[in-house]
Amino acid sequence: MKLFRFIFLFLALFLGSGNLPFAWSSPCCARNAATPFLITGDDRAQINFGYSSSFIVGKADAYGETFYGAAQNSERLEMLRLDGALLLSDRWQAGVSLPIVRNSLANALASHSVTLPGDSRFNIGYEALTAWSYSDWKPQGFLFSTLTLPSGRSGFQSSAPLRADVTGNGFYSLSFGSLFLKRGSQWDAYLVPEGHYSFPRTFEMAQSNLKVTPGFGGSVGLGVGFSPAGGSLRFGMRIQPRYDQPVMTAQLPNFNQKQGAAIITLDMGMDVGYMLTRQDTLLITYTDQALTGLSMNSNLSRILAFNYQHRWER
Amino acid sequence: MRPFFAFFIVFLLGLTPFLLPAGSKPPLIIPQQWTGMDLVSGKEKVLKLSQGKKGTVITFLSARCPCSLSHESSLDALAKKYTPLGFQFIGIHSNSDEKDEASRQHFRDSQLSFPVLQDKDSKLANLYDAYKTPHVYLQDPRGALLFQGGIDDSNTALRAKRFYLKEALEAVHNGQPPPLKEGRVLGCVIQRSIK
């Protein structure tokens, strides 16, 4: 089991985002987007409206033991998201992701529901490896950097019963990653290794201040897609291991330090995309964090998402 | 600190593909002639490199890709203008997922002023490393590659702001090198024959 975890961790590091990458593609005009806030096709701008509903079905503890269906609280997280990306020049682009989160929690005694902004993201991307001629193996490649702002409310700032107002991580975070994309007329594949650093932050608590140091993390998104007969329909599958360093907390002013446990999750998903027109695509994705018992120190969710993307061609 | 080093290594590994040379290579073997069924006239044709006194424009086209279709008339206009000036225009159809009869019908209907050769088994697409349709190659009379890329900078010819092929042809016609050697290719990925 240790070896298995080691291999998984290695994959998590090597193949190495908080964002679930997903892809849609169609043979026409090389339409393909591995992330909703990064333009990878023949477009100059794109906008994505997404709705997702996430149910927590279990929990993995710090030792990797998983518990399903035993939770006394039921928790559902719904997200409305607006993503946009715009070419700044032939190769440079900027993107933004603005979520609104509705958190609904209930136990035997009460239920609470709160709607607040989630953590917003701003992205810069550069097409470093162009695909201007055919290659059997050479992918199209992008470098990107994402700044995450703690516009959502974190667990350290929560004031609502059942912590229903937790809609974000609470940290400024900077990530660097690359996206490699390879596509044929009927298929596509992508790899998104990413590493991120979340900056320490001090939260004012009731009795003393709490300094929280999240540190480094990383993930890798790996996906494949197939468009039968090069048509408007695309079926995709993806996997994304993610690792986050243990969080250090220090009670100020005495600096009583505590170290949490590392967070490991493995998202696996499938999606179906349908290109309505050359500019419009509908996408349904299903993501499951509970398919394997490899997660550690994390809730295990099942997520169903609906996305609509509109693009403006070059 | 170990996770930090692990991520540093991952970051470096993630950068390695970017060390690959950007851009594309010219065809390894310069064809001196192209043979194949002309989808416009329905006849077998042999087209020689030497027929282009100033150069030859090879364009990979599709019978159904909207990006390719939208550029047919602008390409035809260039052919009509530059053929009398010594340039040879040749269309190549390499998509193995487009039915022969439908492709023949399309190119018969399109009435292009230059031949469109059927690229059996995608041999020419592989030789040129053609990626999408439309994808254009401008060669000098000896076969050297002067320009490769899109016809212009848009998916749709009517929206184009920069006209790569026209600029290249004009420059070569005036005895100058093309302003760009390579341009972004926009369009539909060519479905190559698996054989």
Interface residues (C-beta under 8 A of the other chain):
Chain A: L13 F14 G16 P27 C28 C29 A30 D42 D90 A128 L129 T130 A131 W132 S133 Y134 S135 K138 P139 G141 L143 F176 G177 S178 F180 R183 G184 S185 Q186 P193 G195 G215 F216 G218 A229 G230 Y243 Q245 R278 E313 R314
Chain B: P3 F4 A6 F7 V10 F11 L13 G14 L15 P17 F18 L20 A22 G23 S24 K25 C65 P66 C67 N95 D97 A125 N126 Y128 D129 A130 Y131 K132 H135 Q148 G149 D153 S154 N155 T156 R159 E182 G183 R184 V185 L186 G187 C188 V189 I190 Q191
